[in-house]
Amino acid sequence: MTKKTDTWMPLYVTDYLGDTMHLSTTQHGAYLLLLLACWKSDGVLPDDDAQLAAITRLSLADWKKNAAVLRRFFSLTEQGLEHGRVRKELDKAVALSNKRAAVGAAGAASKWGESSGKTSGKTAAALRSERLAEARRKGRHTQGEWGALVDVLGHRCVACGIDAADLNGGSLCKDHIVPIFQGGDDSIANLQPMCRQCNTSKGGDSTDHRKKWVPDWSERLAKRLANDRQTSTPSPSPSQVVGTQPFVAEEHDGLNTHSAGVCFEPPSAGEVCKAMRAAGLQDANPGNQKLLTLLAAGADKAEFVTAAEKAAGEGKGFAYALGIVANTRIQAAQLASQIHRGPMPAATPNKQEALEQRNRQIADEWAAQGA
């Protein structure tokens, strides 16, 4: 075979049980291992008892006791032992894989207009580059705009609805609603997130799917971008650390505080949810408003993973983990508001004693909270 098939192997349980009712438990295990090895080795097994014993994890003596029964499921050919059903399913898998590849190629060609024949001898790559440059001359978008759009639309493919966290790599494609080869520009108004399969198969379709998921997406996007542009203004006090503004940091007396400065790009909601699912929380939802609020406040992926592990260990869910992150940040903000900034003021003996007593009290409270 010239093309590798998918890594999964179909198993038709009713057919399998109907053909194997006479097998012992040991023979069942050996036969299944032979089927898996046959699938992996392109439908052929070696006609060699020692190798077959190794495949079935049996000693050579035990293999020979069961060989006569198990060999009946295979046909001896010039290449080795072949299994009729495995060969049939492999051929079907290859045909399906080739069909999908052809559809994908045709979809890509249709999307970029390569099937029209008007390429003037240019390569496909050169044609795409030229058309993309033209689209960007008509209108461009920033990565910040794209990230905000994906957030607003819930980190999903707007065509099929699949969650970005369930995709290989956790990322979505930038789909030009009006295809570039039909004159579409590269502005955020002409973009929508899609999975790769939906994106490559759309051809010349110019359906805008954004309102299907979020009817007021444009208003939400405008509000989100307006908020993002306000990061250069003074931000909330530490006690308001769980807010709606992106996290910015500035060196101030050796401490990082929320203030005007460099804006750090928070992890995407899809990336965070994928990590939380890996930690045991399968109900993590990238469209959750509390999650988006915490991300906007500057919470990083490590905070969410730690909370997810604790929640999973206690048999709790996604909402509980978000509560852990929020509560930890609220406590940190309260502590920050109690810490004196700058040089310690001069104090009379009585004031100094009161201050030291207060410091001891705060230290005891901190220790009691496990800080």
C-alpha positions in Angstrom: 0.0 0.0 0.0 1.3 3.5 -0.8 -0.6 5.6 1.6 -0.7 5.2 5.4 -4.2 4.7 6.8 -5.7 6.2 9.9 -4.4 5.0 13.2 -7.7 3.6 14.3 -8.9 0.1 13.4 -12.6 -0.7 13.1 -13.9 -3.6 15.2 -17.4 -4.9 14.4 -18.3 -6.5 17.7 -21.3 -8.6 16.5 -19.3 -10.1 13.6 -16.3 -10.7 15.8 -18.3 -12.5 18.5 -20.1 -14.6 15.9 -16.8 -15.8 14.4 -15.1 -16.5 17.8 -17.6 -18.1 20.1 -15.5 -21.3 20.1 -12.3 -19.6 21.3 -11.0 -19.8 24.9 -10.0 -16.7 26.8 -6.3 -17.2 25.9 -7.2 -17.6 22.2 -9.4 -14.5 22.3 -6.4 -12.4 23.6 -4.0 -13.9 21.1 -6.4 -13.4 18.2 -7.0 -9.8 19.0 -3.3 -9.2 19.2 -2.9 -10.9 15.8 -5.6 -8.6 14.3 -4.0 -5.5 15.6 -0.5 -6.5 14.3 -2.1 -7.4 11.0 -3.7 -4.0 10.7 -0.4 -2.2 11.7 1.7 -4.3 9.2 -0.5 -3.5 6.2 -2.6 -6.6 6.3 0.1 -9.3 6.4 1.6 -11.3 9.2 4.8 -13.5 8.9 4.3 -17.2 8.5 6.7 -18.0 11.3 5.7 -19.6 14.6 8.4 -17.8 16.6 7.3 -14.4 15.4 3.6 -15.2 15.9 4.3 -16.4 19.4 6.0 -13.1 20.1 3.1 -11.1 18.7 0.6 -13.0 20.9 2.8 -12.7 24.0 2.7 -16.5 24.3 5.6 -18.9 24.8 6.5 -20.9 21.7 5.1 -24.0 23.3 1.7 -22.3 24.2 1.5 -20.8 20.7 1.9 -24.2 19.1 -0.9 -25.6 21.2 -3.3 -22.9 19.9 -1.8 -22.3 16.4 -4.1 -24.6 14.5 -7.2 -22.8 15.8 -5.9 -19.3 15.3 -4.3 -19.9 11.8 -7.8 -20.8 10.4 -8.7 -17.1 10.5 -5.9 -16.3 8.0 -5.0 -17.3 4.5 -1.5 -18.2 3.5 -0.3 -16.2 0.5 3.1 -15.4 -1.1 3.5 -12.4 1.2 2.5 -14.3 4.4 -0.6 -14.7 6.4 -3.5 -12.4 5.3 -6.8 -11.7 7.0 -9.7 -11.2 4.5 -11.7 -8.7 6.7 -8.6 -6.8 7.7 -7.6 -6.4 4.0 -11.1 -5.2 3.1 -11.2 -2.6 5.9 -7.6 -1.4 5.0 -8.7 -0.9 1.4 -11.7 1.1 2.5 -9.6 3.2 4.9 -7.1 4.0 2.1 -9.9 4.9 -0.3 -11.6 7.2 2.3 -8.2 8.9 3.1 -7.6 9.5 -0.6 -11.1 10.9 -1.1 -10.7 13.3 1.8 -7.3 14.4 0.5 -8.8 15.1 -2.9 -11.7 17.0 -1.3 -9.3 19.1 0.8 -7.1 19.9 -2.2 -10.2 20.9 -4.3 -11.5 23.0 -1.5 -8.2 24.8 -1.1 -8.0 25.4 -4.9 -11.6 26.7 -4.9 -10.9 29.0 -1.9 -7.9 30.6 -3.6 -9.4 30.5 -7.1 -6.7 28.2 -8.5 -9.3 26.2 -10.4 -10.3 29.1 -12.6 -7.3 28.6 -14.9 -6.4 32.4 -14.7 -3.0 31.9 -13.1 -0.8 33.3 -16.0 1.8 30.5 -15.4 2.3 31.5 -11.7 2.8 28.9 -9.1 0.0 28.3 -6.5 2.1 29.8 -3.7 2.9 32.9 -5.7 -0.7 33.4 -6.7 -1.8 33.1 -3.0 0.9 35.5 -1.9 -0.1 38.1 -4.5 -3.9 37.8 -3.7 -3.2 38.1 0.1 -1.1 41.2 -0.4 -3.9 42.7 -2.4 -6.4 41.8 0.3 -4.2 43.5 2.9 -4.0 46.6 0.8 -7.8 46.8 1.0 -8.0 46.2 4.8 -5.9 44.7 7.5 -6.4 43.3 11.0 -4.2 43.1 14.1 -3.5 40.0 16.2 -5.2 41.7 19.1 -8.4 42.1 17.0 -8.3 38.5 16.0 -7.8 37.3 19.6 -10.7 39.5 20.7 -13.0 38.1 18.0 -12.2 34.5 18.9 -12.8 35.3 22.6 -16.2 37.0 21.8 -17.3 34.0 19.7 -16.4 31.5 22.4 -13.3 29.9 20.9 -15.3 27.7 18.6 -15.6 27.0 14.8 -18.5 29.1 13.8 -19.5 26.6 11.0 -19.6 23.3 12.9 -19.3 24.5 16.5 -16.3 22.4 17.6 -14.5 23.8 20.6 -10.9 25.0 19.9 -9.7 23.0 22.8 -10.8 19.8 21.1 -8.8 20.6 17.9 -5.3 19.3 17.3 -3.1 22.2 18.4 -6.0 24.0 20.0 -6.1 26.7 17.2 -8.7 27.9 14.7 -8.2 29.1 11.1 -8.8 32.6 10.0 -11.6 32.2 7.4 -12.2 35.1 5.0 -16.0 35.4 4.8 -15.8 36.8 1.3 -12.9 34.7 -0.1 -9.8 36.6 -1.1 -10.0 35.4 -4.7 -13.5 36.9 -4.9 -12.1 40.3 -3.8 -12.4 40.0 0.0 -10.2 42.0 2.2 -8.1 41.0 5.3 -9.9 43.2 7.8 -11.4 41.9 11.0 -14.9 42.6 9.6 -14.2 39.9 7.0 -12.9 37.2 9.3 -14.4 34.4 11.3 -12.9 31.5 13.2 -13.2 28.0 11.6 -11.7 24.6 12.1 -9.3 23.6 9.3 -11.8 21.1 7.8 -14.6 23.6 7.5 -12.2 26.3 6.2 -10.7 24.2 3.4 -14.1 22.8 2.3 -16.0 26.1 2.1 -14.9 26.9 -1.5 -16.5 30.1 -2.6 -19.2 30.2 0.1 -19.4 33.6 1.7 -21.8 32.8 4.6 -21.2 34.8 7.7 -21.8 32.4 10.6 -20.9 34.8 13.5 -24.4 35.9 14.4 -25.5 32.2 14.6 -23.5 31.9 17.9 -23.4 35.5 19.2 -26.1 37.7 17.7 -24.5 40.9 19.1 -20.9 39.8 18.4 -20.0 43.1 16.7 -21.2 45.2 19.7 -19.3 42.9 22.1 -16.2 43.1 19.9 -16.3 46.9 19.7 -16.6 47.1 23.5 -13.8 44.6 24.0 -11.4 46.5 21.7 -12.3 49.8 23.4 -11.5 48.3 26.8 -8.2 47.0 25.4 -7.2 50.4 24.2 -7.6 51.8 27.7 -4.7 49.8 29.0 -2.5 52.9 28.8 -4.6 54.7 31.5 -4.2 54.1 35.3 -5.8 50.8 36.2 -7.8 49.8 39.3 -6.4 49.6 42.8 -5.0 46.3 44.0 -8.3 45.5 45.8 -9.9 45.5 42.3 -7.5 43.1 40.8 -10.3 40.8 39.7 -11.6 43.2 37.0 -12.2 43.5 33.3 -8.9 45.2 32.2 -6.0 43.4 30.6 -3.1 42.9 32.9 -0.2 45.4 32.7 2.8 45.5 35.0 5.3 48.1 36.0 8.3 48.0 38.4 7.3 50.0 41.5 9.5 49.8 44.6 10.5 46.3 43.6 6.9 45.1 43.3 4.8 44.4 40.2 1.6 46.5 40.4 -1.3 47.1 38.0 -0.4 50.4 36.4 0.4 51.9 33.0 3.2 49.9 31.3 3.8 47.0 29.1 0.7 45.0 28.3 1.3 41.2 28.7 -0.7 39.0 26.3 -2.8 36.6 28.4 -3.1 33.0 27.4 -6.2 32.3 25.3 -9.3 30.8 26.9 -9.0 27.8 24.7 -5.4 27.1 25.7 -6.3 27.4 29.4 -9.3 25.1 29.1 -7.3 22.5 27.2 -4.8 22.5 30.1 -7.6 22.3 32.7 -9.1 19.4 30.9 -5.7 17.6 30.9 -5.7 18.2 34.7 -9.0 16.4 35.0 -11.8 19.0 34.5 -13.7 17.9 31.4 -16.4 20.6 31.8 -13.9 23.5 31.2 -15.6 26.0 28.9 -13.6 28.7 27.1 -16.7 30.9 26.7 -17.3 31.2 30.4 -17.5 34.9 31.4 -15.8 34.4 34.8 -12.9 32.7 33.1 -12.6 35.6 30.6 -12.7 38.1 33.4 -9.9 36.3 35.3 -7.8 36.2 32.1 -8.4 39.9 31.6 -7.2 40.5 35.1 -3.9 38.8 34.4 -4.4 35.3 35.7 -1.9 32.9 34.0 -2.3 29.3 32.9 -0.4 28.0 35.9 -3.0 29.4 38.3 -5.8 27.7 36.5 -4.0 24.3 36.2 -3.2 24.4 39.9 -6.8 25.2 40.7 -8.0 22.5 38.3 -5.8 19.8 39.9 -7.1 20.8 43.4 -10.7 20.8 42.2 -10.4 17.4 40.4 -8.7 16.0 43.5 -11.8 17.0 45.6 -14.2 15.7 43.0 -15.3 19.3 42.1 -15.8 20.9 38.7 -14.8 23.8 36.5 -16.8 26.5 38.4 -15.2 25.4 41.7 -11.7 25.8 40.1 -12.5 29.3 38.9 -13.6 30.1 42.4 -10.2 29.0 43.7 -8.4 31.3 41.3 -10.7 34.3 42.1 -10.5 33.8 45.8 -6.7 33.5 45.7 -6.4 36.8 43.8 -8.9 38.6 46.1 -6.9 37.5 49.1 -3.7 38.7 47.5 -5.3 42.0 46.7 -6.5 42.4 50.3 -3.0 41.6 51.5 -1.4 44.1 49.1 -3.7 46.8 50.3 -2.5 46.2 53.9 1.2 46.4 53.2 2.9 49.8 53.7 4.7 51.1 50.6 8.0 53.0 50.9 10.2 53.7 54.0 8.8 52.9 57.4 7.5 56.1 59.1 9.1 57.2 62.4 7.1 56.0 65.4 7.0 56.7 69.1 7.6 53.7 71.4 3.9 53.2 72.0 3.1 53.5 68.3 6.0 51.2 67.5 4.7 48.5 69.9 1.2 48.8 68.4 2.7 48.5 64.9 4.7 45.4 65.8 1.6 43.8 67.5 -0.4 44.5 64.3 2.4 43.0 62.2 2.4 39.8 64.3 -1.4 39.6 64.0 -1.2 39.8 60.2 1.6 37.2 60.1 -0.5 34.8 62.2 -3.5 35.3 59.9 -1.3 34.7 56.9 0.2 31.5 58.4 -3.3 30.3 59.3 -4.4 30.7 55.7 -1.5 28.6 54.5 0.3 31.4 52.7 
